[in-house]
C-alpha cells in the first residue's frame, strides 16, 4: 500500500511544481499576459474544490498538492487582475 502513497506524492509534486515557472514569470515580469482570466478563475475554484475533497476524504498527497497549487494559482490570478 505504501507504493500507492508514493504514486500520489509523485503525481502531486509534478503537477504542483508545474505552476512554479508561470508564477515566477508572472512575478518577475509583473504581468500575466497570455493567461486567460476566465480560465484561471475556473481553475482556481476547481483547485479549491479538490482541496476541500482531499480534506473530506483525508488524503494527504491531495491536501498538500492542492494547498500549494491553490496558493500558486491564486497568486497568478491576483497578478492577472492587478496588472491586467
PyMOL Python script that loads the backbone (N, CA, C, O; Angstrom):
from pymol import cmd

cmd.read_pdbstr("""\
ATOM      1  N   UNK A   1       0.815  -1.199   0.000  1.00  0.00           N
ATOM      2  CA  UNK A   1       0.000   0.000   0.000  1.00  0.00           C
ATOM      3  C   UNK A   1       0.858   1.263   0.000  1.00  0.00           C
ATOM      4  O   UNK A   1       0.402   2.326  -0.422  1.00  0.00           O
ATOM      5  N   UNK A   2       2.103   1.148   0.474  1.00  0.00           N
ATOM      6  CA  UNK A   2       2.985   2.302   0.519  1.00  0.00           C
ATOM      7  C   UNK A   2       3.272   2.843  -0.877  1.00  0.00           C
ATOM      8  O   UNK A   2       3.407   4.055  -1.045  1.00  0.00           O
ATOM      9  N   UNK A   3       3.368   1.971  -1.882  1.00  0.00           N
ATOM     10  CA  UNK A   3       3.606   2.431  -3.248  1.00  0.00           C
ATOM     11  C   UNK A   3       2.475   3.308  -3.749  1.00  0.00           C
ATOM     12  O   UNK A   3       2.701   4.191  -4.577  1.00  0.00           O
ATOM     13  N   UNK A   4       1.259   3.084  -3.263  1.00  0.00           N
ATOM     14  CA  UNK A   4       0.112   3.907  -3.665  1.00  0.00           C
ATOM     15  C   UNK A   4       0.337   5.337  -3.204  1.00  0.00           C
ATOM     16  O   UNK A   4       0.121   6.274  -3.973  1.00  0.00           O
ATOM     17  N   UNK A   5       0.769   5.521  -1.954  1.00  0.00           N
ATOM     18  CA  UNK A   5       1.066   6.862  -1.461  1.00  0.00           C
ATOM     19  C   UNK A   5       2.228   7.479  -2.231  1.00  0.00           C
ATOM     20  O   UNK A   5       2.218   8.678  -2.508  1.00  0.00           O
ATOM     21  N   UNK A   6       3.219   6.679  -2.577  1.00  0.00           N
ATOM     22  CA  UNK A   6       4.363   7.188  -3.342  1.00  0.00           C
ATOM     23  C   UNK A   6       3.917   7.712  -4.698  1.00  0.00           C
ATOM     24  O   UNK A   6       4.380   8.765  -5.137  1.00  0.00           O
ATOM     25  N   UNK A   7       3.038   7.001  -5.356  1.00  0.00           N
ATOM     26  CA  UNK A   7       2.499   7.456  -6.640  1.00  0.00           C
ATOM     27  C   UNK A   7       1.738   8.760  -6.441  1.00  0.00           C
ATOM     28  O   UNK A   7       1.878   9.690  -7.235  1.00  0.00           O
ATOM     29  N   UNK A   8       0.938   8.830  -5.389  1.00  0.00           N
ATOM     30  CA  UNK A   8       0.172  10.041  -5.093  1.00  0.00           C
ATOM     31  C   UNK A   8       1.073  11.239  -4.824  1.00  0.00           C
ATOM     32  O   UNK A   8       0.833  12.328  -5.344  1.00  0.00           O
ATOM     33  N   UNK A   9       2.110  11.042  -4.012  1.00  0.00           N
ATOM     34  CA  UNK A   9       3.032  12.133  -3.714  1.00  0.00           C
ATOM     35  C   UNK A   9       3.809  12.568  -4.953  1.00  0.00           C
ATOM     36  O   UNK A   9       4.028  13.763  -5.151  1.00  0.00           O
ATOM     37  N   UNK A  10       4.227  11.625  -5.785  1.00  0.00           N
ATOM     38  CA  UNK A  10       4.944  11.978  -7.006  1.00  0.00           C
ATOM     39  C   UNK A  10       4.042  12.750  -7.964  1.00  0.00           C
ATOM     40  O   UNK A  10       4.457  13.762  -8.528  1.00  0.00           O
ATOM     41  N   UNK A  11       2.828  12.284  -8.146  1.00  0.00           N
ATOM     42  CA  UNK A  11       1.875  12.994  -9.009  1.00  0.00           C
ATOM     43  C   UNK A  11       1.598  14.393  -8.464  1.00  0.00           C
ATOM     44  O   UNK A  11       1.557  15.366  -9.217  1.00  0.00           O
ATOM     45  N   UNK A  12       1.412  14.482  -7.159  1.00  0.00           N
ATOM     46  CA  UNK A  12       1.163  15.775  -6.523  1.00  0.00           C
ATOM     47  C   UNK A  12       2.345  16.712  -6.727  1.00  0.00           C
ATOM     48  O   UNK A  12       2.157  17.883  -7.055  1.00  0.00           O
ATOM     49  N   UNK A  13       3.555  16.210  -6.537  1.00  0.00           N
ATOM     50  CA  UNK A  13       4.754  17.027  -6.710  1.00  0.00           C
ATOM     51  C   UNK A  13       4.866  17.553  -8.136  1.00  0.00           C
ATOM     52  O   UNK A  13       5.090  18.745  -8.346  1.00  0.00           O
ATOM     53  N   UNK A  14       4.712  16.666  -9.113  1.00  0.00           N
ATOM     54  CA  UNK A  14       4.887  17.064 -10.511  1.00  0.00           C
ATOM     55  C   UNK A  14       3.827  18.057 -10.974  1.00  0.00           C
ATOM     56  O   UNK A  14       4.152  19.038 -11.643  1.00  0.00           O
ATOM     57  N   UNK A  15       2.573  17.819 -10.631  1.00  0.00           N
ATOM     58  CA  UNK A  15       1.525  18.735 -11.078  1.00  0.00           C
ATOM     59  C   UNK A  15       1.593  20.075 -10.355  1.00  0.00           C
ATOM     60  O   UNK A  15       1.203  21.103 -10.908  1.00  0.00           O
ATOM     61  N   UNK A  16       2.082  20.064  -9.135  1.00  0.00           N
ATOM     62  CA  UNK A  16       2.215  21.310  -8.384  1.00  0.00           C
ATOM     63  C   UNK A  16       3.419  22.110  -8.855  1.00  0.00           C
ATOM     64  O   UNK A  16       3.317  23.320  -9.055  1.00  0.00           O
ATOM     65  N   UNK A  17       4.541  21.459  -9.033  1.00  0.00           N
ATOM     66  CA  UNK A  17       5.768  22.143  -9.441  1.00  0.00           C
ATOM     67  C   UNK A  17       5.625  22.741 -10.842  1.00  0.00           C
ATOM     68  O   UNK A  17       6.355  23.667 -11.194  1.00  0.00           O
ATOM     69  N   UNK A  18       4.703  22.226 -11.636  1.00  0.00           N
ATOM     70  CA  UNK A  18       4.471  22.757 -12.980  1.00  0.00           C
ATOM     71  C   UNK A  18       4.016  24.212 -12.937  1.00  0.00           C
ATOM     72  O   UNK A  18       4.176  24.925 -13.928  1.00  0.00           O
ATOM     73  N   UNK A  19       3.458  24.671 -11.830  1.00  0.00           N
ATOM     74  CA  UNK A  19       2.987  26.050 -11.723  1.00  0.00           C
ATOM     75  C   UNK A  19       4.076  27.029 -11.319  1.00  0.00           C
ATOM     76  O   UNK A  19       3.898  28.238 -11.469  1.00  0.00           O
ATOM     77  N   UNK A  20       5.183  26.543 -10.819  1.00  0.00           N
ATOM     78  CA  UNK A  20       6.237  27.437 -10.338  1.00  0.00           C
ATOM     79  C   UNK A  20       6.802  28.319 -11.459  1.00  0.00           C
ATOM     80  O   UNK A  20       6.955  29.520 -11.237  1.00  0.00           O
ATOM     81  N   UNK A  21       7.121  27.792 -12.650  1.00  0.00           N
ATOM     82  CA  UNK A  21       7.646  28.676 -13.700  1.00  0.00           C
ATOM     83  C   UNK A  21       6.665  29.793 -14.094  1.00  0.00           C
ATOM     84  O   UNK A  21       7.086  30.924 -14.338  1.00  0.00           O
ATOM     85  N   UNK A  22       5.372  29.486 -14.155  1.00  0.00           N
ATOM     86  CA  UNK A  22       4.384  30.515 -14.508  1.00  0.00           C
ATOM     87  C   UNK A  22       4.296  31.571 -13.410  1.00  0.00           C
ATOM     88  O   UNK A  22       4.249  32.768 -13.694  1.00  0.00           O
ATOM     89  N   UNK A  23       4.275  31.127 -12.169  1.00  0.00           N
ATOM     90  CA  UNK A  23       4.217  32.074 -11.049  1.00  0.00           C
ATOM     91  C   UNK A  23       5.478  32.937 -11.024  1.00  0.00           C
ATOM     92  O   UNK A  23       5.396  34.146 -10.807  1.00  0.00           O
ATOM     93  N   UNK A  24       6.637  32.329 -11.245  1.00  0.00           N
ATOM     94  CA  UNK A  24       7.895  33.081 -11.248  1.00  0.00           C
ATOM     95  C   UNK A  24       7.913  34.096 -12.385  1.00  0.00           C
ATOM     96  O   UNK A  24       8.291  35.248 -12.174  1.00  0.00           O
ATOM     97  N   UNK A  25       7.514  33.690 -13.582  1.00  0.00           N
ATOM     98  CA  UNK A  25       7.484  34.602 -14.727  1.00  0.00           C
ATOM     99  C   UNK A  25       6.510  35.754 -14.471  1.00  0.00           C
ATOM    100  O   UNK A  25       6.804  36.902 -14.806  1.00  0.00           O
ATOM    101  N   UNK A  26       5.366  35.452 -13.885  1.00  0.00           N
ATOM    102  CA  UNK A  26       4.377  36.485 -13.576  1.00  0.00           C
ATOM    103  C   UNK A  26       4.949  37.467 -12.566  1.00  0.00           C
ATOM    104  O   UNK A  26       4.783  38.677 -12.724  1.00  0.00           O
ATOM    105  N   UNK A  27       5.617  36.974 -11.535  1.00  0.00           N
ATOM    106  CA  UNK A  27       6.229  37.829 -10.517  1.00  0.00           C
ATOM    107  C   UNK A  27       7.341  38.694 -11.128  1.00  0.00           C
ATOM    108  O   UNK A  27       7.412  39.899 -10.890  1.00  0.00           O
ATOM    109  N   UNK A  28       8.187  38.061 -11.904  1.00  0.00           N
ATOM    110  CA  UNK A  28       9.340  38.737 -12.495  1.00  0.00           C
ATOM    111  C   UNK A  28       8.923  39.835 -13.469  1.00  0.00           C
ATOM    112  O   UNK A  28       9.483  40.931 -13.445  1.00  0.00           O
ATOM    113  N   UNK A  29       7.947  39.549 -14.321  1.00  0.00           N
ATOM    114  CA  UNK A  29       7.523  40.489 -15.362  1.00  0.00           C
ATOM    115  C   UNK A  29       6.378  41.399 -14.937  1.00  0.00           C
ATOM    116  O   UNK A  29       6.029  42.340 -15.650  1.00  0.00           O
ATOM    117  N   UNK A  30       5.798  41.119 -13.783  1.00  0.00           N
ATOM    118  CA  UNK A  30       4.670  41.896 -13.245  1.00  0.00           C
ATOM    119  C   UNK A  30       3.491  41.941 -14.216  1.00  0.00           C
ATOM    120  O   UNK A  30       2.789  42.948 -14.315  1.00  0.00           O
ATOM    121  N   UNK A  31       3.291  40.855 -14.915  1.00  0.00           N
ATOM    122  CA  UNK A  31       2.105  40.722 -15.759  1.00  0.00           C
ATOM    123  C   UNK A  31       1.828  39.248 -15.984  1.00  0.00           C
ATOM    124  O   UNK A  31       2.686  38.391 -15.774  1.00  0.00           O
ATOM    125  N   UNK A  32       0.618  38.980 -16.414  1.00  0.00           N
ATOM    126  CA  UNK A  32       0.224  37.606 -16.707  1.00  0.00           C
ATOM    127  C   UNK A  32      -0.389  37.558 -18.098  1.00  0.00           C
ATOM    128  O   UNK A  32      -1.456  36.980 -18.305  1.00  0.00           O
ATOM    129  N   UNK A  33       0.302  38.174 -19.043  1.00  0.00           N
ATOM    130  CA  UNK A  33      -0.183  38.161 -20.431  1.00  0.00           C
ATOM    131  C   UNK A  33      -0.224  36.733 -20.944  1.00  0.00           C
ATOM    132  O   UNK A  33       0.615  35.903 -20.594  1.00  0.00           O
ATOM    133  N   UNK A  34      -1.201  36.469 -21.768  1.00  0.00           N
ATOM    134  CA  UNK A  34      -1.330  35.134 -22.324  1.00  0.00           C
ATOM    135  C   UNK A  34      -2.047  34.165 -21.397  1.00  0.00           C
ATOM    136  O   UNK A  34      -2.258  33.001 -21.739  1.00  0.00           O
ATOM    137  N   UNK A  35      -2.416  34.653 -20.226  1.00  0.00           N
ATOM    138  CA  UNK A  35      -3.145  33.820 -19.272  1.00  0.00           C
ATOM    139  C   UNK A  35      -4.591  34.285 -19.276  1.00  0.00           C
ATOM    140  O   UNK A  35      -4.871  35.448 -18.983  1.00  0.00           O
ATOM    141  N   UNK A  36      -5.498  33.400 -19.602  1.00  0.00           N
ATOM    142  CA  UNK A  36      -6.915  33.733 -19.659  1.00  0.00           C
ATOM    143  C   UNK A  36      -7.473  33.933 -18.249  1.00  0.00           C
ATOM    144  O   UNK A  36      -7.358  33.050 -17.399  1.00  0.00           O
ATOM    145  N   UNK A  37      -8.075  35.094 -18.011  1.00  0.00           N
ATOM    146  CA  UNK A  37      -8.663  35.382 -16.709  1.00  0.00           C
ATOM    147  C   UNK A  37      -9.772  34.391 -16.382  1.00  0.00           C
ATOM    148  O   UNK A  37      -9.827  33.865 -15.271  1.00  0.00           O
ATOM    149  N   UNK A  38     -10.653  34.134 -17.340  1.00  0.00           N
ATOM    150  CA  UNK A  38     -11.749  33.183 -17.128  1.00  0.00           C
ATOM    151  C   UNK A  38     -11.247  31.796 -16.778  1.00  0.00           C
ATOM    152  O   UNK A  38     -11.773  31.148 -15.873  1.00  0.00           O
ATOM    153  N   UNK A  39     -10.228  31.342 -17.496  1.00  0.00           N
ATOM    154  CA  UNK A  39      -9.659  30.022 -17.226  1.00  0.00           C
ATOM    155  C   UNK A  39      -9.075  29.968 -15.833  1.00  0.00           C
ATOM    156  O   UNK A  39      -9.268  28.981 -15.123  1.00  0.00           O
ATOM    157  N   UNK A  40      -8.366  31.005 -15.426  1.00  0.00           N
ATOM    158  CA  UNK A  40      -7.736  30.971 -14.104  1.00  0.00           C
ATOM    159  C   UNK A  40      -8.749  31.074 -12.976  1.00  0.00           C
ATOM    160  O   UNK A  40      -8.541  30.505 -11.904  1.00  0.00           O
ATOM    161  N   UNK A  41      -9.837  31.788 -13.199  1.00  0.00           N
ATOM    162  CA  UNK A  41     -10.899  31.828 -12.178  1.00  0.00           C
ATOM    163  C   UNK A  41     -11.492  30.434 -12.004  1.00  0.00           C
ATOM    164  O   UNK A  41     -11.622  29.940 -10.884  1.00  0.00           O
ATOM    165  N   UNK A  42     -11.849  29.810 -13.115  1.00  0.00           N
ATOM    166  CA  UNK A  42     -12.430  28.462 -13.062  1.00  0.00           C
ATOM    167  C   UNK A  42     -11.432  27.471 -12.484  1.00  0.00           C
ATOM    168  O   UNK A  42     -11.791  26.640 -11.650  1.00  0.00           O
ATOM    169  N   UNK A  43     -10.195  27.554 -12.918  1.00  0.00           N
ATOM    170  CA  UNK A  43      -9.165  26.645 -12.438  1.00  0.00           C
ATOM    171  C   UNK A  43      -8.942  26.788 -10.934  1.00  0.00           C
ATOM    172  O   UNK A  43      -8.842  25.789 -10.222  1.00  0.00           O
ATOM    173  N   UNK A  44      -8.864  28.025 -10.453  1.00  0.00           N
ATOM    174  CA  UNK A  44      -8.623  28.271  -9.036  1.00  0.00           C
ATOM    175  C   UNK A  44      -9.778  27.754  -8.185  1.00  0.00           C
ATOM    176  O   UNK A  44      -9.550  27.167  -7.127  1.00  0.00           O
ATOM    177  N   UNK A  45     -11.001  27.961  -8.630  1.00  0.00           N
ATOM    178  CA  UNK A  45     -12.157  27.412  -7.917  1.00  0.00           C
ATOM    179  C   UNK A  45     -12.101  25.885  -7.934  1.00  0.00           C
ATOM    180  O   UNK A  45     -12.395  25.242  -6.926  1.00  0.00           O
ATOM    181  N   UNK A  46     -11.729  25.310  -9.065  1.00  0.00           N
ATOM    182  CA  UNK A  46     -11.604  23.856  -9.163  1.00  0.00           C
ATOM    183  C   UNK A  46     -10.561  23.307  -8.201  1.00  0.00           C
ATOM    184  O   UNK A  46     -10.790  22.285  -7.553  1.00  0.00           O
ATOM    185  N   UNK A  47      -9.430  23.970  -8.105  1.00  0.00           N
ATOM    186  CA  UNK A  47      -8.383  23.537  -7.171  1.00  0.00           C
ATOM    187  C   UNK A  47      -8.881  23.645  -5.737  1.00  0.00           C
ATOM    188  O   UNK A  47      -8.612  22.762  -4.922  1.00  0.00           O
ATOM    189  N   UNK A  48      -9.606  24.716  -5.419  1.00  0.00           N
ATOM    190  CA  UNK A  48     -10.168  24.864  -4.069  1.00  0.00           C
ATOM    191  C   UNK A  48     -11.121  23.708  -3.757  1.00  0.00           C
ATOM    192  O   UNK A  48     -11.141  23.203  -2.634  1.00  0.00           O
ATOM    193  N   UNK A  49     -11.900  23.297  -4.739  1.00  0.00           N
ATOM    194  CA  UNK A  49     -12.817  22.175  -4.533  1.00  0.00           C
ATOM    195  C   UNK A  49     -12.062  20.851  -4.383  1.00  0.00           C
ATOM    196  O   UNK A  49     -12.448  20.010  -3.571  1.00  0.00           O
ATOM    197  N   UNK A  50     -10.986  20.660  -5.162  1.00  0.00           N
ATOM    198  CA  UNK A  50     -10.164  19.462  -4.999  1.00  0.00           C
ATOM    199  C   UNK A  50      -9.534  19.440  -3.612  1.00  0.00           C
ATOM    200  O   UNK A  50      -9.424  18.382  -2.991  1.00  0.00           O
ATOM    201  N   UNK A  51      -9.122  20.607  -3.129  1.00  0.00           N
ATOM    202  CA  UNK A  51      -8.571  20.686  -1.777  1.00  0.00           C
ATOM    203  C   UNK A  51      -9.629  20.302  -0.746  1.00  0.00           C
ATOM    204  O   UNK A  51      -9.357  19.526   0.170  1.00  0.00           O
ATOM    205  N   UNK A  52     -10.827  20.845  -0.897  1.00  0.00           N
ATOM    206  CA  UNK A  52     -11.915  20.503   0.028  1.00  0.00           C
ATOM    207  C   UNK A  52     -12.197  19.000  -0.013  1.00  0.00           C
ATOM    208  O   UNK A  52     -12.397  18.371   1.026  1.00  0.00           O
ATOM    209  N   UNK A  53     -12.210  18.437  -1.204  1.00  0.00           N
ATOM    210  CA  UNK A  53     -12.433  16.999  -1.357  1.00  0.00           C
ATOM    211  C   UNK A  53     -11.331  16.203  -0.660  1.00  0.00           C
ATOM    212  O   UNK A  53     -11.611  15.241   0.057  1.00  0.00           O
ATOM    213  N   UNK A  54     -10.088  16.605  -0.872  1.00  0.00           N
ATOM    214  CA  UNK A  54      -8.966  15.931  -0.224  1.00  0.00           C
ATOM    215  C   UNK A  54      -9.061  15.989   1.290  1.00  0.00           C
ATOM    216  O   UNK A  54      -8.743  15.016   1.974  1.00  0.00           O
ATOM    217  N   UNK A  55      -9.495  17.120   1.813  1.00  0.00           N
ATOM    218  CA  UNK A  55      -9.671  17.258   3.257  1.00  0.00           C
ATOM    219  C   UNK A  55     -10.791  16.337   3.741  1.00  0.00           C
ATOM    220  O   UNK A  55     -10.657  15.670   4.767  1.00  0.00           O
ATOM    221  N   UNK A  56     -11.887  16.307   2.999  1.00  0.00           N
ATOM    222  CA  UNK A  56     -13.023  15.479   3.397  1.00  0.00           C
ATOM    223  C   UNK A  56     -12.680  13.987   3.430  1.00  0.00           C
ATOM    224  O   UNK A  56     -13.138  13.256   4.308  1.00  0.00           O
ATOM    225  N   UNK A  57     -11.871  13.545   2.466  1.00  0.00           N
ATOM    226  CA  UNK A  57     -11.519  12.118   2.440  1.00  0.00           C
ATOM    227  C   UNK A  57     -10.163  11.851   3.103  1.00  0.00           C
ATOM    228  O   UNK A  57      -9.711  10.708   3.165  1.00  0.00           O
ATOM    229  N   UNK A  58      -9.527  12.902   3.591  1.00  0.00           N
ATOM    230  CA  UNK A  58      -8.272  12.826   4.349  1.00  0.00           C
ATOM    231  C   UNK A  58      -7.145  12.124   3.585  1.00  0.00           C
ATOM    232  O   UNK A  58      -6.541  11.171   4.076  1.00  0.00           O
ATOM    233  N   UNK A  59      -6.882  12.612   2.389  1.00  0.00           N
ATOM    234  CA  UNK A  59      -5.798  12.085   1.557  1.00  0.00           C
ATOM    235  C   UNK A  59      -4.698  13.145   1.509  1.00  0.00           C
ATOM    236  O   UNK A  59      -4.837  14.163   0.831  1.00  0.00           O
ATOM    237  N   UNK A  60      -3.609  12.896   2.230  1.00  0.00           N
ATOM    238  CA  UNK A  60      -2.562  13.899   2.388  1.00  0.00           C
ATOM    239  C   UNK A  60      -1.877  14.340   1.108  1.00  0.00           C
ATOM    240  O   UNK A  60      -1.630  15.537   0.960  1.00  0.00           O
ATOM    241  N   UNK A  61      -1.551  13.449   0.165  1.00  0.00           N
ATOM    242  CA  UNK A  61      -0.939  13.957  -1.075  1.00  0.00           C
ATOM    243  C   UNK A  61      -1.847  14.974  -1.773  1.00  0.00           C
ATOM    244  O   UNK A  61      -1.368  15.979  -2.298  1.00  0.00           O
ATOM    245  N   UNK A  62      -3.143  14.714  -1.778  1.00  0.00           N
ATOM    246  CA  UNK A  62      -4.104  15.606  -2.407  1.00  0.00           C
ATOM    247  C   UNK A  62      -4.205  16.930  -1.638  1.00  0.00           C
ATOM    248  O   UNK A  62      -4.289  17.998  -2.244  1.00  0.00           O
ATOM    249  N   UNK A  63      -4.196  16.854  -0.328  1.00  0.00           N
ATOM    250  CA  UNK A  63      -4.292  18.059   0.501  1.00  0.00           C
ATOM    251  C   UNK A  63      -3.058  18.943   0.311  1.00  0.00           C
ATOM    252  O   UNK A  63      -3.174  20.150   0.097  1.00  0.00           O
ATOM    253  N   UNK A  64      -1.894  18.335   0.390  1.00  0.00           N
ATOM    254  CA  UNK A  64      -0.645  19.104   0.264  1.00  0.00           C
ATOM    255  C   UNK A  64      -0.518  19.721  -1.126  1.00  0.00           C
ATOM    256  O   UNK A  64      -0.246  20.914  -1.256  1.00  0.00           O
ATOM    257  N   UNK A  65      -0.714  18.911  -2.162  1.00  0.00           N
ATOM    258  CA  UNK A  65      -0.560  19.401  -3.532  1.00  0.00           C
ATOM    259  C   UNK A  65      -1.564  20.500  -3.842  1.00  0.00           C
ATOM    260  O   UNK A  65      -1.207  21.524  -4.424  1.00  0.00           O
ATOM    261  N   UNK A  66      -2.804  20.294  -3.461  1.00  0.00           N
ATOM    262  CA  UNK A  66      -3.813  21.292  -3.802  1.00  0.00           C
ATOM    263  C   UNK A  66      -3.690  22.557  -2.964  1.00  0.00           C
ATOM    264  O   UNK A  66      -4.095  23.628  -3.417  1.00  0.00           O
ATOM    265  N   UNK A  67      -3.148  22.465  -1.767  1.00  0.00           N
ATOM    266  CA  UNK A  67      -2.891  23.669  -0.985  1.00  0.00           C
ATOM    267  C   UNK A  67      -1.833  24.522  -1.675  1.00  0.00           C
ATOM    268  O   UNK A  67      -2.006  25.730  -1.840  1.00  0.00           O
ATOM    269  N   UNK A  68      -0.740  23.885  -2.077  1.00  0.00           N
ATOM    270  CA  UNK A  68       0.338  24.617  -2.749  1.00  0.00           C
ATOM    271  C   UNK A  68      -0.122  25.133  -4.106  1.00  0.00           C
ATOM    272  O   UNK A  68       0.137  26.286  -4.450  1.00  0.00           O
ATOM    273  N   UNK A  69      -0.800  24.292  -4.877  1.00  0.00           N
ATOM    274  CA  UNK A  69      -1.284  24.706  -6.188  1.00  0.00           C
ATOM    275  C   UNK A  69      -2.286  25.844  -6.063  1.00  0.00           C
ATOM    276  O   UNK A  69      -2.276  26.768  -6.876  1.00  0.00           O
ATOM    277  N   UNK A  70      -3.152  25.789  -5.052  1.00  0.00           N
ATOM    278  CA  UNK A  70      -4.120  26.870  -4.835  1.00  0.00           C
ATOM    279  C   UNK A  70      -3.401  28.177  -4.537  1.00  0.00           C
ATOM    280  O   UNK A  70      -3.805  29.227  -5.037  1.00  0.00           O
ATOM    281  N   UNK A  71      -2.352  28.134  -3.739  1.00  0.00           N
ATOM    282  CA  UNK A  71      -1.586  29.353  -3.453  1.00  0.00           C
ATOM    283  C   UNK A  71      -0.948  29.912  -4.726  1.00  0.00           C
ATOM    284  O   UNK A  71      -1.026  31.113  -4.984  1.00  0.00           O
ATOM    285  N   UNK A  72      -0.319  29.045  -5.519  1.00  0.00           N
ATOM    286  CA  UNK A  72       0.318  29.493  -6.754  1.00  0.00           C
ATOM    287  C   UNK A  72      -0.710  30.019  -7.758  1.00  0.00           C
ATOM    288  O   UNK A  72      -0.507  31.077  -8.354  1.00  0.00           O
ATOM    289  N   UNK A  73      -1.794  29.298  -7.944  1.00  0.00           N
ATOM    290  CA  UNK A  73      -2.826  29.722  -8.895  1.00  0.00           C
ATOM    291  C   UNK A  73      -3.479  31.021  -8.432  1.00  0.00           C
ATOM    292  O   UNK A  73      -3.777  31.890  -9.252  1.00  0.00           O
ATOM    293  N   UNK A  74      -3.702  31.160  -7.135  1.00  0.00           N
ATOM    294  CA  UNK A  74      -4.288  32.392  -6.601  1.00  0.00           C
ATOM    295  C   UNK A  74      -3.351  33.575  -6.813  1.00  0.00           C
ATOM    296  O   UNK A  74      -3.795  34.678  -7.133  1.00  0.00           O
ATOM    297  N   UNK A  75      -2.055  33.341  -6.632  1.00  0.00           N
ATOM    298  CA  UNK A  75      -1.066  34.389  -6.879  1.00  0.00           C
ATOM    299  C   UNK A  75      -1.130  34.859  -8.331  1.00  0.00           C
ATOM    300  O   UNK A  75      -1.179  36.060  -8.599  1.00  0.00           O
ATOM    301  N   UNK A  76      -1.131  33.909  -9.266  1.00  0.00           N
ATOM    302  CA  UNK A  76      -1.186  34.255 -10.685  1.00  0.00           C
ATOM    303  C   UNK A  76      -2.493  34.978 -10.995  1.00  0.00           C
ATOM    304  O   UNK A  76      -2.495  35.958 -11.741  1.00  0.00           O
ATOM    305  N   UNK A  77      -3.595  34.508 -10.435  1.00  0.00           N
ATOM    306  CA  UNK A  77      -4.896  35.142 -10.661  1.00  0.00           C
ATOM    307  C   UNK A  77      -4.897  36.579 -10.144  1.00  0.00           C
ATOM    308  O   UNK A  77      -5.371  37.481 -10.835  1.00  0.00           O
ATOM    309  N   UNK A  78      -4.378  36.798  -8.953  1.00  0.00           N
ATOM    310  CA  UNK A  78      -4.320  38.152  -8.404  1.00  0.00           C
ATOM    311  C   UNK A  78      -3.439  39.048  -9.254  1.00  0.00           C
ATOM    312  O   UNK A  78      -3.795  40.197  -9.517  1.00  0.00           O
ATOM    313  N   UNK A  79      -2.303  38.541  -9.683  1.00  0.00           N
ATOM    314  CA  UNK A  79      -1.420  39.331 -10.551  1.00  0.00           C
ATOM    315  C   UNK A  79      -2.113  39.650 -11.879  1.00  0.00           C
ATOM    316  O   UNK A  79      -1.960  40.748 -12.413  1.00  0.00           O
ATOM    317  N   UNK A  80      -2.860  38.706 -12.400  1.00  0.00           N
ATOM    318  CA  UNK A  80      -3.595  38.934 -13.646  1.00  0.00           C
ATOM    319  C   UNK A  80      -4.605  40.058 -13.468  1.00  0.00           C
ATOM    320  O   UNK A  80      -4.756  40.908 -14.345  1.00  0.00           O
ATOM    321  N   UNK A  81      -5.295  40.061 -12.337  1.00  0.00           N
ATOM    322  CA  UNK A  81      -6.308  41.082 -12.063  1.00  0.00           C
ATOM    323  C   UNK A  81      -5.637  42.442 -11.821  1.00  0.00           C
ATOM    324  O   UNK A  81      -6.091  43.457 -12.348  1.00  0.00           O
ATOM    325  N   UNK A  82      -4.579  42.465 -11.040  1.00  0.00           N
ATOM    326  CA  UNK A  82      -3.906  43.728 -10.706  1.00  0.00           C
ATOM    327  C   UNK A  82      -3.259  44.363 -11.932  1.00  0.00           C
ATOM    328  O   UNK A  82      -3.421  45.560 -12.170  1.00  0.00           O
ATOM    329  N   UNK A  83      -2.530  43.571 -12.705  1.00  0.00           N
ATOM    330  CA  UNK A  83      -1.754  44.105 -13.821  1.00  0.00           C
ATOM    331  C   UNK A  83      -2.430  43.977 -15.174  1.00  0.00           C
ATOM    332  O   UNK A  83      -1.821  44.293 -16.196  1.00  0.00           O
ATOM    333  N   UNK A  84      -3.659  43.526 -15.205  1.00  0.00           N
ATOM    334  CA  UNK A  84      -4.460  43.367 -16.434  1.00  0.00           C
ATOM    335  C   UNK A  84      -3.569  43.250 -17.644  1.00  0.00           C
ATOM    336  O   UNK A  84      -4.063  43.111 -18.763  1.00  0.00           O
TER     337      UNK A  84
END
""", "prot")
cmd.dss("prot")
cmd.show_as("cartoon", "prot")
cmd.util.cbc("prot")
cmd.orient("prot")
